Amino acid sequence: MKCSIISKDIFTPKQILGETFVLIEDDLIVDVRDKNENGYTPIDLRNYKVIPGLIDMHIHGINGYDTMDGSLVSMDEISRCLA
């Protein structure tokens, strides 16, 4: 599948690009361009900020313990599991 994401703010490691297209083929980013290419289905995300490649890796707990419990026991067990 080929699609393109357009956003008014696309964040790259070096700069913030305005009104730009991120071209995607088979779930991989292949290019970033000023205009859409033929054959790419556009997805309009101009109301959102786009950060290509960002993976948000965070957790709230592990092994049945959760930080939202608000207990020292949970925090201690989470720390032990992740150490």
URLINZI-V434195 format. One record per backbone hydrogen bond with DSSP energy under -0.5 kcal/mol. NH is the residue of the N-H (numbers start at 1). CO is the residue of the C=O. If there is no record, write none. Layout:
BEGIN
nh=NH co=CO
nh=NH co=CO
END
This chain:
BEGIN
nh=3 co=24
nh=4 co=41
nh=5 co=22
nh=6 co=4
nh=6 co=43
nh=7 co=20
nh=9 co=48
nh=10 co=17
nh=11 co=9
nh=11 co=50
nh=12 co=15
nh=17 co=10
nh=17 co=15
nh=20 co=7
nh=21 co=33
nh=22 co=5
nh=23 co=21
nh=23 co=31
nh=24 co=3
nh=25 co=28
nh=26 co=1
nh=28 co=25
nh=30 co=23
nh=31 co=23
nh=33 co=21
nh=40 co=37
nh=41 co=2
nh=41 co=39
nh=42 co=40
nh=43 co=4
nh=45 co=6
nh=45 co=43
nh=48 co=45
nh=50 co=9
nh=54 co=51
nh=56 co=54
nh=57 co=55
nh=58 co=56
nh=62 co=65
nh=65 co=62
nh=67 co=60
nh=69 co=66
nh=70 co=67
nh=75 co=71
nh=76 co=72
nh=77 co=73
nh=78 co=74
nh=79 co=75
nh=80 co=76
nh=81 co=77
nh=82 co=78
nh=83 co=79
END
